[in-house]
Amino acid sequence: MTKYIKQRLSVKIFIITFLLLGAACGGTYFFISKLLPTTYSNLINAATEKAAMHLVEQMTAFDNISDCENDISNFSKETNAAFWIEDSNGRMIYPDEASMETSTTSADYTVTFDEDESLIDMQPSGKTTTNFYPFTLKNGTAYTLAV
C-alpha cells in the first residue's frame, strides 16, 4: 500500500489536500466555537445595559411606578431579560406577581421569588451578573432596577 502511494502523484496530492483542508476546517470550527459565544453574549449584555439605562431615564419622568407599565413592558419584550424593581428598603415591588412563589427561567439564570420575602434566589446557569440601576421618580421616591 505504501509503495502504491509513493508511486502515484495523484494519491500524494489527494492526501496532502485532504490533510490541509481538514486542518483548515478544524481550525475554523475551533475559533468559531470559542470566540462566537463570547462575542454574542457581550453584544447581548451591551444591548440589555443600554436598554436598562434608557428605561431608567424614561422612568424618572413619572410620578408612580404604575404609570411606567408600558415602558416596563416594552423593556421586557425588547430584552427578554429577567428583571425586577426594588424600593429603597430592598422590597421587590415589580413584578406584582412576586407576592406568591414564582420562578422565571431564561437561558442565563433562574430567579425564584418567595412569598413574603425580600430575598431573591438567583441560580446562575452560566456566567451572568446582576446590574443595579438606581433611579428616583418625580415625586422623590427612590427605586432600583435590577437586571
C-alpha positions as CSV (number, residue, x, y, z in Angstrom):
1,M,0.0,0.0,0.0
2,T,2.8,2.5,0.9
3,K,4.6,1.5,-2.4
4,Y,1.4,2.4,-4.3
5,I,1.1,5.8,-2.5
6,K,4.8,6.6,-3.2
7,Q,4.4,5.8,-6.9
8,R,1.2,7.8,-7.6
9,L,1.5,11.6,-7.6
10,S,-2.3,12.0,-7.6
11,V,-2.7,9.9,-4.4
12,K,0.0,12.1,-2.7
13,I,-1.8,15.3,-3.8
14,F,-5.1,13.9,-2.6
15,I,-3.7,13.0,0.8
16,I,-1.9,16.4,1.3
17,T,-5.0,18.3,0.1
18,F,-7.2,16.2,2.5
19,L,-4.9,16.9,5.4
20,L,-4.7,20.7,4.7
21,L,-8.5,21.0,4.2
22,G,-9.1,19.0,7.4
23,A,-6.7,21.3,9.4
24,A,-8.3,24.4,7.9
25,C,-11.8,23.3,8.7
26,G,-10.9,22.1,12.2
27,G,-9.1,25.4,13.0
28,T,-12.0,27.4,11.7
29,Y,-14.5,25.4,13.7
30,F,-12.3,25.7,16.8
31,F,-12.1,29.5,16.6
32,I,-15.8,30.0,15.8
33,S,-16.8,27.7,18.7
34,K,-14.5,29.6,21.2
35,L,-15.0,33.2,20.0
36,L,-18.6,33.4,18.8
37,P,-20.4,32.7,22.2
38,T,-18.3,35.3,24.0
39,T,-18.8,37.9,21.3
40,Y,-22.6,37.2,21.1
41,S,-23.0,37.3,24.9
42,N,-21.1,40.6,25.1
43,L,-23.4,42.0,22.4
44,I,-26.5,40.9,24.2
45,N,-25.2,42.3,27.6
46,A,-24.3,45.6,26.0
47,A,-27.8,45.9,24.4
48,T,-29.5,45.0,27.7
49,E,-27.5,47.5,29.6
50,K,-28.3,50.2,27.0
51,A,-32.0,49.4,27.2
52,A,-31.9,49.4,31.0
53,M,-30.3,52.8,31.2
54,H,-32.8,54.1,28.7
55,L,-35.7,52.7,30.8
56,V,-34.3,54.3,33.9
57,E,-34.1,57.7,32.1
58,Q,-37.7,57.3,31.0
59,M,-39.0,56.3,34.4
60,T,-37.6,59.4,36.1
61,A,-40.2,61.4,34.3
62,F,-43.2,59.6,36.0
63,D,-44.8,60.1,39.4
64,N,-45.7,56.4,40.1
65,I,-44.4,53.0,39.0
66,S,-47.8,52.1,37.8
67,D,-47.5,54.9,35.2
68,C,-44.4,53.2,33.8
69,E,-46.1,49.9,32.9
70,N,-45.9,50.5,29.1
71,D,-42.2,51.3,29.3
72,I,-41.5,48.3,31.5
73,S,-43.5,46.0,29.2
74,N,-41.5,47.3,26.2
75,F,-38.2,46.7,28.0
76,S,-39.3,43.2,28.9
77,K,-40.2,42.4,25.3
78,E,-37.1,44.1,23.9
79,T,-34.5,42.4,26.1
80,N,-36.2,39.2,27.2
81,A,-34.2,39.6,30.4
82,A,-35.2,38.7,34.0
83,F,-35.5,41.9,36.0
84,W,-37.2,43.4,39.0
85,I,-37.7,46.7,40.7
86,E,-36.9,47.2,44.4
87,D,-37.9,50.1,46.6
88,S,-35.4,51.9,48.9
89,N,-35.8,49.2,51.6
90,G,-34.9,46.4,49.2
91,R,-38.5,45.1,48.9
92,M,-39.5,43.9,45.4
93,I,-42.4,46.0,44.0
94,Y,-42.3,44.7,40.4
95,P,-43.3,42.3,39.1
96,D,-46.6,42.3,41.0
97,E,-47.0,38.5,41.0
98,A,-43.9,38.2,43.2
99,S,-46.1,38.1,46.3
100,M,-46.7,34.4,45.5
101,E,-43.9,32.0,44.8
102,T,-43.0,32.1,41.1
103,S,-40.0,31.2,39.0
104,T,-38.7,32.8,35.9
105,T,-36.2,30.8,33.9
106,S,-34.2,32.0,31.0
107,A,-31.1,30.7,29.2
108,D,-28.8,32.5,31.6
109,Y,-30.3,32.1,35.0
110,T,-33.3,31.1,37.2
111,V,-34.8,33.6,39.6
112,T,-37.2,32.5,42.3
113,F,-39.4,35.0,44.2
114,D,-40.6,33.6,47.5
115,E,-43.7,34.7,49.3
116,D,-43.3,37.5,51.9
117,E,-39.5,37.5,51.4
118,S,-37.4,40.3,50.1
119,L,-34.7,37.8,49.3
120,I,-34.2,36.8,45.7
121,D,-32.7,33.4,45.0
122,M,-30.7,33.5,41.8
123,Q,-29.2,30.3,40.5
124,P,-26.8,31.1,37.7
125,S,-26.5,28.5,34.9
126,G,-23.6,30.3,33.3
127,K,-21.5,33.4,33.6
128,T,-24.1,36.1,34.5
129,T,-24.1,39.2,36.5
130,T,-26.9,41.3,38.0
131,N,-26.6,45.0,37.4
132,F,-28.4,47.5,39.5
133,Y,-29.6,50.9,38.2
134,P,-30.9,53.3,40.8
135,F,-33.4,56.0,39.8
136,T,-35.8,58.4,41.5
137,L,-39.3,59.3,40.3
138,K,-40.6,62.8,40.1
139,N,-42.3,62.5,43.5
140,G,-38.9,61.8,45.1
141,T,-39.3,58.0,45.6
142,A,-36.1,56.1,45.1
143,Y,-36.1,52.7,43.4
144,T,-33.6,50.3,41.9
145,L,-33.9,48.4,38.6
146,A,-32.1,45.0,38.9
147,V,-31.3,43.3,35.6
